[in-house]
Amino acid sequence: MALMDLFVKKRAEPNLQPQVPVADVPVQQVVAMQAQGLSNNQIIQSLQNQGYPAPTIYDAIAQAEVRKNPEPFEAPTEQRAEKQQHPDSEVIVEQLIEEKWHELQKELAKTNEWKDSMSSRLDKMEQSMADMKGDLDGLHKAIVARIGEYDKTLLDVGTEIKAMEKVFQKVLPELTGNIQELSRITKTTKENKTEKKGK
């Protein structure tokens, strides 16, 4: 039981500390602690251990800051530093975003240039293909027309040959008979001349 009583007494000791009157703001103590190089957190902890309430401590720190620096006090040093860092961070973030945006715009410009170049090349290729197709169509038509002319010429030649064949079929027997008759007459004439010379 004695140990339990001792433990309970030790836990109850902080509540036995005398409460400092609210009107008593420890500005001088804060100034002295700051002169010793204590941080605001250390000062707050020390004054809380002495029984000062948090609002009184913050008020004292604010008044001490005003005495050191005539500029209006916003918050303890750590909080003020944090607030000063936010605008810088925002500016840095904005600068980074702007740089990335400019880089993206440059890349988009390059992409658009490449797209325009490729589109122009494709248009030229399509025009060349169209011209080549037109030339091939013209060549095909010319070849077909020339083949048609050859066919017609060959047909005409074949017709003429057949006509000549028919003529020869009719004329050839008569011509052969005439040749034979002419040979006979020539032979007879030679024989007659030979006989006359012999007489």
TAHUTA-V320463 format. One record per run of one state. SS is the DSSP state (A for helix, B for strand, O for the rest). FROM is the first residue (numbers start at 1). LEN is the number of residues. If there is no record, write none. Layout:
ss: <SS;SS>
from: <FROM;FROM>
len: <LEN;LEN>
This chain:
ss: <O;A;O;A;O;A;O;A;O;A;O>
from: <1;2;17;27;36;40;50;54;69;77;199>
len: <1;15;10;9;4;10;4;15;8;122;1>
